[in-house]
Amino acid sequence: MQFRPCIIIPVYNHGRTAAATVAALSASGLPCFIIDDGSAEDTQRILQALAAEKPAVILHRLPQNQGKGGAVIAGMELALRQGYTHALQIDADGQHNTDDVAAFLESARRNPAALVAGQPVYDASAPRGRMIARRITHFWVGVEILSLNPPDTMCGFRVYPLQAVEPLLRGHRPRRRMDFDTDIMVRLIWSGTPVIRIATRVTYPEDGSSHFRYFTDNLLISRMHTRLFFGMLRRLPMLLLRKRRTSAEHKQHWSEIGEKGTVAGIKILFWIHHVMGEKILQAILFPVVLYFFLTARSSRTASLQFLNRAYAAGSPRLRTQPSLFNSFRHFLSFAQAALDKAASWRGDIKHEDIVFENKQELMRLIDERTGIVIIGSHLGNIELSRAVADSLSAPRVNALMFTEHAAKYNSVLRKLNPKLSDRVVHLEHISPETAISLKRKIDDGEIIVILGDRTAVHSENRFNRVEFLGAEAPFAQGPFILASLLDCPVYLMFCLKQGDKYYVHFERFAERMQLPRKSRERHLQHFIQNYAKRLEHYCLQEPFQWFNFYDFWRQKNRQTALTNLEESEHNAHAYRSE
């Protein structure tokens, strides 16, 4: 498919901020349709000056205010008439991060049939009322598209595939005011358009002005959701059929497997463990785990798949062909590890219970204040290792984690030890700025911990397939690219429970993880394969302690993206050269 993009900026009395936005977008070299939605004379003059000064600016004035949706629709119709295939929509009020435009366009170029949508990352400037309205819309969009993890539909920073939009403009005619962004996105999803998400920072400038009318626009949005809900009911058979077909074609990504249990239930189990002890807990834990074992068919299947591979590879812990009993034992081990993790956060595990191999190497790095990256895994209890490092008077230990998938469990951990949870960097919010911040932490002698045995939550097929337990499996490139950007020693860490002791294995992986541009793919494959070999070594020692309960070998990544590591690499190299 041809890729000929343009930019559409709807403007209504945002002359000053629109000028700054256009100036920031000039580097793209793309034609920019500014749609003046009936602005006052002062804004008209600013926009006319912009059009006269910048050849790439095409100014189109609507005689009277049509609303944001009306302005964007006018821009899309102009773009279609002039032969453009894609339109990047960005607001004129300065809320959107123009530095992310290149990432949005590159993602659209690689996936021309998809809608590339901003997944906003808000700071403290976000108005509370707007955030509440967004949560309500997020809930209803999930109902309307039959998704437990719907994209953000209110962020007006996105790239439209105009070929998919054109039938909607001819037939449905999307809503024309503040209800436009959600309405057109839901209808594009109904039409089968895939959505790629890219995390982007959204700020509300102190001196900015918003044309969002709380009563009127919320009323319009409520009416829109009513229409969309009944529209969903009309399309329900088709949507269910498509969802079933998609599930059959694409195995579910691990992040989309819903978290089971409740916060209250998790707290009760932690309380029993802490107050009544291990034996009482084991008696109670058995029926709880049995319930989840019986109701989690896909996790049960994945458990047996992994155990059978470990058995075939010669694990000494699996002397006979794995059965459902072994799978249930695997579930029990996971529950016990979750409680051990809580105990480590709470500080209940004693130092004499921990055997820390190569501890002197970590102490040397701490004494020399050498910043390092530790690549761990979902094998054993990496959280215990982190708590131990913290107790050794180590510099700050920063864990890069995807916490949205296990929000209930992590909310309990935060209460157990707020100090440790403050050092969590949320992977769903990673950005080029995050990469630069992590580089500063390394330069200050801090420790970065990241797990390497799951493909990225929202990625664009950024993984390598390497040999693991007798077959090729996808491993994310992200941890290894990030380690190369941070330009520091890289270590592996595994923590396995054997009997009543916890064994921490800490081993050097690379002095520097260099990825020369000309041979980047070959070097990435080398590092990832070496990591998979070490992971396999320890998995065979304790197969019941590897906790990836999804189809690890056949899984295909969805075409969604919250991060752009290539952009992060560019920014990190720029920081390095400062």
VOGU-3710 file (C-alpha; in Angstrom, 3 decimals, decimal comma):
1> mqfrpciiip> 0,000/0,000/0,000  1,233/3,493/-0,886  2,132/5,723/2,081  1,523/9,421/1,467  0,821/11,118/4,821  -0,266/14,609/5,777  -1,061/16,412/9,029  -4,452/17,788/10,120  -4,690/20,370/12,917  -8,189/21,545/13,930
11> vynhgrtaaa> -8,014/25,074/15,354  -10,582/27,079/17,239  -9,186/30,238/18,866  -5,833/28,572/19,555  -3,750/30,876/17,374  -0,682/31,165/19,617  -0,422/27,495/20,539  -1,255/26,451/16,964  1,706/28,509/15,732  4,018/26,728/18,198
21> tvaalsasgl> 2,620/23,323/17,176  3,125/24,022/13,462  6,673/25,251/14,138  7,463/22,012/15,973  5,996/19,962/13,108  7,962/21,732/10,396  10,810/19,235/10,704  8,538/16,494/9,353  8,349/18,251/5,986  4,756/17,063/5,576
31> pcfiiddgsa> 1,901/19,140/4,197  -0,122/20,499/7,099  -3,845/21,168/6,764  -4,857/23,779/9,330  -8,636/23,798/9,649  -9,791/27,084/11,137  -13,076/26,172/12,782  -14,652/29,644/12,733  -12,028/31,284/14,991  -12,031/34,930/16,086
41> edtqrilqal> -10,152/37,582/14,095  -6,939/37,477/16,164  -6,544/33,743/15,510  -7,444/34,234/11,854  -4,594/36,727/11,460  -2,082/34,380/13,104  -3,151/31,460/10,899  -3,023/33,578/7,746  0,519/34,667/8,628  1,486/31,025/9,192
51> aaekpavilh> 0,120/30,002/5,794  1,969/32,873/4,102  5,227/32,081/5,899  5,265/28,267/5,541  4,676/26,742/2,087  3,711/23,384/3,624  0,720/24,921/5,441  -2,657/24,697/3,702  -5,186/26,899/5,520  -8,864/26,075/5,191
61> rlpqnqgkgg> -11,403/28,225/6,998  -14,890/27,050/7,981  -17,323/29,972/7,944  -18,802/29,002/11,287  -17,813/26,737/14,150  -18,503/23,066/13,347  -16,905/21,511/16,417  -13,678/19,519/16,603  -15,127/16,586/14,716  -16,457/18,799/11,953
71> aviagmelal> -13,035/20,415/11,535  -11,198/17,068/11,380  -13,745/15,688/8,897  -13,196/18,748/6,686  -9,447/18,114/6,837  -9,881/14,440/5,963  -12,056/15,289/2,954  -9,409/17,739/1,712  -6,663/15,148/2,216  -8,623/12,479/0,324
81> rqgythalqi> -9,314/14,831/-2,602  -5,599/15,555/-2,869  -4,588/11,899/-2,852  -3,152/11,479/0,657  -3,351/7,995/2,151  -2,858/8,810/5,845  -3,638/11,773/8,086  -1,928/12,505/11,382  -4,356/14,354/13,653  -2,892/16,446/16,464
91> dadgqhntdd> -4,554/19,066/18,660  -3,604/22,732/18,467  -3,700/23,467/22,202  -0,165/22,252/23,008  -1,226/19,181/25,017  0,396/16,635/22,707  4,095/15,815/22,539  5,215/16,717/19,006  8,479/14,822/19,581  6,462/11,603/19,137
101> vaaflesarr> 5,239/12,481/15,626  8,095/10,603/13,962  7,272/7,436/15,921  3,574/7,670/14,988  4,356/8,125/11,288  6,928/5,341/11,212  4,464/2,983/12,865  1,802/3,931/10,294  4,289/3,410/7,454  5,062/-0,117/8,696
111> npaalvagqp> 1,360/-0,900/9,309  -0,552/1,060/6,637  -3,917/-0,605/7,303  -3,881/0,218/11,033  -5,071/3,163/13,092  -2,089/4,381/15,129  -3,523/5,815/18,351  -1,942/7,698/21,202  -2,070/5,978/24,585  -1,813/9,029/26,869
121> vydasaprgr> 0,547/9,211/29,828  -0,741/12,017/32,054  1,094/14,109/34,595  -0,246/16,039/37,581  -1,612/18,797/35,328  -4,521/16,616/34,151  -7,864/17,973/35,501  -9,588/15,526/37,831  -12,973/15,978/36,144  -11,551/15,118/32,743
131> miarrithfw> -9,849/12,016/34,116  -13,100/10,753/35,645  -14,895/11,283/32,325  -12,127/9,344/30,572  -12,493/6,399/32,935  -16,237/6,279/32,250  -15,654/6,406/28,494  -12,941/3,747/28,784  -15,432/1,414/30,490  -18,127/1,945/27,859
141> vgveilslnp> -15,710/1,551/24,965  -14,713/-1,817/26,423  -18,384/-2,831/26,354  -18,889/-1,460/22,821  -15,941/-3,309/21,273  -16,132/-6,374/23,577  -12,661/-5,874/25,040  -11,221/-6,042/28,554  -8,273/-3,959/27,403  -9,649/-1,265/25,075
151> pdtmcgfrvy> -7,420/1,459/23,630  -7,788/5,079/24,726  -10,336/6,633/22,373  -10,303/10,220/23,650  -6,707/11,096/22,801  -6,780/13,265/19,670  -3,232/12,328/18,649  -3,404/9,575/16,033  -2,732/8,558/12,421  -5,781/7,567/10,354
161> plqavepllr> -5,646/5,204/7,360  -7,861/7,287/5,075  -8,902/4,291/2,993  -10,642/2,875/6,087  -12,065/6,270/7,084  -13,563/7,163/3,688  -16,560/4,767/3,879  -17,468/6,199/7,294  -17,385/9,744/5,934  -19,661/8,738/3,050
171> ghrprrrmdf> -22,075/6,638/5,085  -22,197/7,086/8,852  -20,849/10,670/9,104  -19,142/10,540/12,536  -20,089/12,843/15,417  -18,913/16,402/14,879  -17,948/17,769/18,296  -15,968/16,451/21,281  -17,607/13,064/20,809  -15,857/12,664/17,439
181> dtdimvrliw> -12,611/10,991/18,557  -14,329/8,136/20,392  -17,126/7,678/17,849  -14,908/7,294/14,800  -12,413/5,062/16,593  -15,074/2,618/17,827  -16,585/2,469/14,336  -13,186/1,870/12,745  -12,645/-1,018/15,186  -16,089/-2,373/14,267
191> sgtpviriat> -15,062/-2,249/10,601  -12,047/-4,451/11,378  -9,323/-1,783/11,421  -6,458/-2,899/13,705  -5,265/-0,421/16,357  -1,625/0,205/17,267  -1,072/2,034/20,553  1,874/4,312/21,197  2,494/5,809/24,622  2,700/9,584/24,494
201> rvtypedgss> 2,999/12,227/27,175  -0,029/14,523/27,515  0,147/17,771/29,494  -2,370/20,475/30,235  -0,508/23,834/29,986  -1,165/26,212/32,886  -2,040/29,044/30,507  -3,832/26,802/28,033  -7,493/27,095/27,193  -9,856/24,223/26,596
211> hfryftdnll> -13,106/24,297/24,671  -14,414/21,222/26,453  -17,820/22,115/27,893  -18,322/19,899/30,905  -22,116/19,716/30,836  -22,819/19,966/27,096  -19,966/17,785/25,893  -20,494/15,157/28,585  -24,140/15,053/27,520  -23,068/14,599/23,891
221> isrmhtrlff> -20,652/11,854/24,924  -23,395/10,105/26,923  -25,720/10,196/23,906  -22,901/8,896/21,709  -22,302/5,929/24,045  -26,013/5,156/24,013  -25,944/4,996/20,210  -22,748/2,969/20,195  -24,132/0,515/22,749  -27,213/-0,222/20,647
231> gmlrrlpmll> -24,995/-0,276/17,554  -22,902/-2,922/19,283  -26,017/-4,984/20,003  -26,954/-4,903/16,298  -23,449/-6,030/15,379  -23,064/-8,489/18,252  -23,140/-11,727/16,180  -20,567/-10,310/13,751  -18,335/-8,994/16,569  -18,462/-12,304/18,442
241> lrkrrtsaeh> -17,686/-14,239/15,268  -14,724/-11,970/14,507  -13,480/-12,239/18,089  -13,672/-16,024/17,952  -11,909/-16,102/14,582  -9,188/-13,771/15,848  -8,691/-15,887/18,958  -8,267/-18,966/16,806  -5,761/-17,248/14,509  -3,740/-15,446/17,180
251> kqhwseigek> -2,930/-16,971/20,521  -3,637/-14,600/23,366  -0,734/-12,427/24,470  0,237/-13,080/28,094  -0,765/-9,519/29,086  -4,341/-10,088/27,871  -4,953/-13,066/30,164  -7,052/-11,490/32,866  -5,828/-11,386/36,455  -7,896/-13,664/38,661
261> gtvagikilf> -8,849/-13,121/42,270  -9,669/-10,024/44,296  -7,643/-7,597/46,354  -9,504/-8,716/49,505  -8,754/-12,378/48,798  -5,053/-11,682/48,235  -4,872/-9,666/51,479  -6,535/-12,457/53,458  -4,037/-15,038/52,200  -1,120/-12,730/53,038
271> wihhvmgeki> -2,561/-12,140/56,511  -2,958/-15,885/57,183  0,610/-16,487/56,016  1,964/-13,723/58,242  -0,094/-14,420/61,400  -0,972/-18,133/61,376  2,074/-19,543/59,656  2,948/-21,803/56,766  1,067/-24,975/57,739  -2,309/-23,325/58,261
281> lqailfpvvl> -1,873/-21,457/54,993  -1,081/-24,659/53,061  -4,348/-26,219/54,229  -6,297/-23,169/53,044  -4,260/-22,657/49,869  -5,011/-26,106/48,457  -8,728/-25,544/47,645  -8,044/-21,966/46,497  -5,418/-23,102/43,981  -7,603/-26,057/42,966
291> yffltarssr> -10,390/-23,635/42,029  -8,085/-21,585/39,781  -6,547/-24,751/38,348  -9,965/-26,088/37,322  -11,199/-22,791/35,866  -8,021/-21,705/33,988  -7,973/-24,094/31,047  -5,480/-22,153/28,877  -3,042/-21,766/31,795  -3,371/-25,468/32,576
301> taslqflnra> -2,597/-26,366/28,952  0,404/-24,016/28,898  1,725/-25,500/32,137  1,633/-29,029/30,719  3,230/-27,832/27,491  6,177/-26,358/29,382  6,558/-29,311/31,758  6,579/-31,743/28,849  9,348/-29,763/27,149  11,361/-29,681/30,379
311> yaagsprlrt> 10,851/-33,442/30,760  12,003/-34,062/27,179  15,078/-31,891/27,805  16,080/-34,111/30,754  15,027/-32,174/33,864  16,057/-34,216/36,939  12,898/-32,981/38,722  10,638/-34,711/36,185  11,323/-38,434/36,207  8,061/-39,460/34,486
321> qpslfnsfrh> 5,858/-37,956/31,765  4,138/-34,894/33,295  0,464/-35,280/34,163  -2,341/-33,057/35,424  -1,054/-33,730/38,929  2,281/-32,161/37,945  0,471/-29,200/36,453  -1,469/-28,714/39,693  1,818/-28,834/41,579  3,058/-26,134/39,186
331> flsfaqaald> 0,052/-23,952/40,153  0,726/-24,553/43,858  4,340/-23,549/43,385  3,216/-20,308/41,749  0,912/-19,494/44,665  3,708/-20,203/47,148  6,105/-18,004/45,182  3,578/-15,150/45,267  3,448/-15,419/49,059  7,248/-15,596/49,234
341> kaaswrgdik> 7,400/-12,441/47,144  5,134/-10,700/49,632  7,280/-11,963/52,516  10,395/-10,575/50,844  8,760/-7,163/50,363  7,661/-7,217/54,000  11,175/-8,203/55,170  10,068/-11,501/56,777  12,653/-13,732/55,070  15,832/-14,032/57,151
351> hedivfenkq> 19,338/-13,647/55,722  20,355/-17,094/56,960  17,669/-18,574/54,679  19,409/-17,110/51,599  22,477/-18,514/49,854  23,850/-15,729/47,637  26,348/-17,159/45,174  28,927/-14,682/43,843  27,840/-12,171/46,473  31,354/-10,708/46,559
361> elmrlidert> 30,959/-9,597/42,932  27,825/-7,619/43,769  29,507/-6,118/46,833  32,444/-4,997/44,675  30,097/-3,259/42,234  28,295/-1,593/45,139  31,560/-0,383/46,680  32,734/1,003/43,342  29,287/2,527/42,671  29,202/0,891/39,260
371> giviigshlg> 25,780/1,116/37,670  24,627/-2,224/36,239  21,694/-3,817/34,449  20,384/-7,109/35,834  18,295/-9,227/33,460  16,082/-11,620/35,368  13,118/-13,792/34,470  9,822/-15,185/35,710  11,758/-18,145/37,089  11,785/-18,339/40,876
381> nielsravad> 11,618/-15,196/42,981  13,507/-12,243/41,481  11,779/-9,972/44,016  13,668/-11,688/46,815  16,951/-10,876/45,068  15,883/-7,269/44,825  15,009/-7,107/48,513  18,380/-8,692/49,399  20,293/-6,177/47,269  18,372/-3,419/49,011
391> slsaprvnal> 19,408/-4,768/52,420  23,100/-4,758/51,415  23,111/-0,957/51,421  23,151/-1,125/47,646  22,452/1,983/45,611  18,877/2,350/44,452  17,506/-0,801/42,831  15,036/0,183/40,099  12,738/-2,539/38,750  11,241/-2,182/35,266
401> mftehaakyn> 7,896/-3,935/35,481  4,651/-4,288/33,587  2,200/-3,796/36,457  -1,104/-3,265/34,627  -1,545/-7,024/34,060  -1,441/-7,768/37,818  -2,853/-4,536/39,187  -4,649/-6,175/42,140  -1,621/-8,138/43,323  0,737/-5,176/42,888
411> svlrklnpkl> -1,600/-2,843/44,779  -1,211/-5,129/47,817  2,588/-5,218/47,437  2,700/-1,427/47,347  1,035/-1,306/50,763  3,401/-3,925/52,163  6,475/-1,844/51,299  5,889/1,591/49,725  9,662/2,182/49,752  10,309/-0,666/47,308
421> sdrvvhlehi> 7,266/0,053/45,160  8,447/3,641/44,685  11,373/2,209/42,737  9,218/0,529/40,118  9,399/1,956/36,582  6,152/1,042/34,828  6,931/-0,507/31,456  3,588/0,507/29,959  4,714/4,103/30,441  8,243/3,801/29,045
431> spetaislkr> 9,307/6,514/26,614  12,474/8,076/25,173  12,547/10,308/28,255  12,432/7,187/30,436  15,475/5,747/28,644  17,418/8,958/29,280  16,339/8,942/32,936  17,534/5,338/33,306  20,886/6,268/31,790  21,279/8,948/34,455
441> kiddgeiivi> 20,519/6,357/37,139  23,241/4,081/35,758  25,708/6,996/35,728  24,838/7,574/39,395  25,751/3,974/40,226  22,203/2,633/40,535  20,933/-0,826/39,541  18,310/-1,466/36,849  16,430/-4,788/36,922  14,415/-5,965/33,911
451> lgdrtavhse> 12,916/-9,357/33,053  13,830/-10,916/29,729  11,561/-13,924/29,249  8,372/-12,333/27,964  7,734/-10,544/24,717  6,835/-6,894/25,114  3,325/-6,126/26,298  2,721/-3,723/23,420  5,256/-4,217/20,655  5,506/-4,256/16,906
461> nrfnrveflg> 6,972/-7,717/16,466  10,232/-6,656/18,134  11,364/-10,113/19,176  13,831/-12,775/18,105  13,031/-16,459/17,891  15,765/-18,513/19,549  16,192/-22,115/20,658  14,638/-22,796/24,071  13,849/-26,254/25,447  13,996/-27,943/22,073
471> aeapfaqgpf> 12,046/-25,460/19,945  12,178/-21,852/18,780  10,476/-19,379/21,103  10,017/-15,578/20,891  12,126/-13,474/23,259  11,764/-9,698/23,362  14,553/-7,526/21,974  13,639/-4,699/24,346  15,654/-5,674/27,468  18,793/-6,254/25,402
481> ilaslldcpv> 18,448/-3,080/23,335  17,869/-1,114/26,537  20,940/-2,705/28,156  23,019/-1,674/25,145  21,739/1,904/25,370  22,664/2,130/29,045  26,257/1,161/28,157  27,155/-0,601/31,403  27,969/-4,096/32,725  25,108/-6,571/32,368
491> ylmfclkqgd> 24,419/-9,445/34,790  21,882/-12,257/35,020  20,121/-13,121/38,266  17,971/-16,109/39,177  16,582/-16,940/42,619  15,418/-20,530/43,160  13,882/-22,088/46,247  15,365/-25,470/47,124  14,069/-26,997/50,338  13,930/-24,261/52,963
501> kyyvhferfa> 16,678/-22,202/51,343  16,665/-19,584/48,593  19,625/-19,755/46,197  20,492/-16,515/44,400  22,558/-17,062/41,238  24,313/-13,860/40,144  26,494/-14,127/37,052  28,177/-11,749/34,600  26,543/-11,728/31,165  28,443/-9,002/29,281
511> ermqlprksr> 30,903/-6,253/30,161  29,101/-4,069/27,629  26,249/-5,182/25,389  27,339/-3,585/22,129  25,037/-3,676/19,093  26,935/-2,289/16,061  24,465/-0,925/13,528  25,818/-2,947/10,606  25,547/-6,255/12,475  22,860/-5,361/15,001
521> erhlqhfiqn> 20,506/-8,249/14,216  23,293/-10,828/14,417  24,530/-9,480/17,760  20,977/-9,303/19,151  20,377/-12,916/18,159  23,640/-13,910/19,863  22,826/-12,173/23,170  19,221/-13,372/23,270  20,226/-16,952/22,482  22,842/-16,899/25,267
531> yakrlehycl> 20,213/-15,591/27,695  17,787/-18,343/26,639  20,500/-20,975/27,237  21,097/-19,771/30,805  17,360/-19,570/31,457  16,954/-23,115/30,156  19,780/-24,301/32,443  18,023/-23,024/35,557  14,522/-24,010/34,336  15,668/-27,611/34,130
541> qepfqwfnfy> 16,907/-27,417/37,720  13,532/-26,194/39,039  10,818/-26,499/36,339  7,970/-25,966/38,808  9,310/-22,467/39,497  8,963/-21,042/35,954  5,796/-18,967/35,945  4,760/-18,196/32,368  1,306/-19,735/32,109  0,640/-19,034/28,427
551> dfwrqknrqt> 1,609/-20,526/25,072  5,239/-19,436/25,159  6,421/-21,049/21,896  3,636/-20,394/19,399  2,484/-16,973/20,553  2,316/-14,252/17,892  2,743/-10,650/18,986  -0,147/-8,292/18,344  0,645/-5,243/16,245  0,384/-2,756/19,074
561> altnleeseh> 3,028/-0,446/20,448  3,400/1,605/23,564  7,096/2,215/23,113  9,476/3,030/20,331  12,869/1,641/21,279  14,486/2,950/18,109  13,467/6,452/19,146  14,690/5,690/22,673  18,004/4,586/21,204  18,368/7,847/19,298
571> nahayrse> 17,669/9,890/22,433  19,943/7,802/24,642  22,809/8,181/22,166  22,159/11,921/22,097  22,330/12,025/25,893  25,515/9,967/25,841  27,174/12,472/23,516  26,284/15,515/25,659
//
